Amino acid sequence: MKLLIENWRKYLNETIGDDENPDLSEDPSSFKTAKKPIPLGFEFAEEDQTVKTLEGPVGARSGDAIMIGTKGEQWVIPADKFAQTYDVLEPGKAAKKHIPVFAKKMEEPFEVKVSWSSDLLRGKPGDFLVQYGPGDYGVVGAEIFGETYETPT
């Protein structure tokens, strides 16, 4: 019976952050990490817009930060969350504060609903599911994760 349920799970489209809210701190296949304080470019959205991220389109509201990553990729951070989690180094440059999070390398394609909107991110096998807090998840591509997150020792 257990095998039957595990096999059926492959065909269900469960969305992390919507249908399920795993606590990665309790998952033995996850690990504690933190984003490296790499200076990154950013701009504040002047009006509501849609940002094309590597994981799918995400809406940005006026005042939200649009980050520019090490490979030119973009992602949205709500204005209040940006102030809590990034240090502004100079106008247009910020670095992530040292905030421990849990991450898990995913073996199958997966979807994540961002906590602050109805947008869905899509991860590929080998990408990382990152839990920033209860019910707050993100997707980080494998190559970018290796370059921008601390690796476990």
Helices and strands as residue ranges (DSSP letters): H 2-9, E 15-16, G 24-26, E 31-33, E 40-44, E 49-53, E 56-60, E 65-68, E 74-77, H 79-85, E 86-90, E 93-96, E 101-105, E 110-113, E 120-123, E 128-133, E 136-140, H 142-148
